[in-house]
Amino acid sequence: MTKMTYVDALNFAIANLSDDAVVEKLTALRDATIKRNTKTDKITPKEQAKIDADTAIKQIVREVLTGAEPMTVTQIKDAHEGFAEVKTQKLSAIIRKMMMDGEVLRTEVKHKAVFALA
């Protein structure tokens, strides 16, 4: 048995009803539902600015970690003046994203998480 969607339910109701006024309203509702489901989301200027800022921070992290021995998040933050306005939690989240993308490796040294380029 397949999952019942709103469009499937509306198609079933349209097929099994004989009242023209109800069928017309349900058809309009079905068409609106299909249009809403196929609509692509546009990136807002605020979201684009956040993406651009995160990309810039990632580039600085790559520069800091290039050729360096593994560093903690705090050491990475202290290593570049570009991170003066960036909170440690924000930097940690970006490093975590880079780790999930395979750009950064995480290891533990004396119970501290240190990061290096992959």
Secondary structure, 3 states (H helix, E strand, C coil): CCCCCHHHHHHHHHHHCCCHHHHHHHHHHHHHHHHHHHCCCCCCHHHHHHHHHHHHHHHHHHHHHCCCCCECHHHHHHHCHHHCCCCHHHHHHHHHHHHHCCCEEEEEECCEEEEEEC
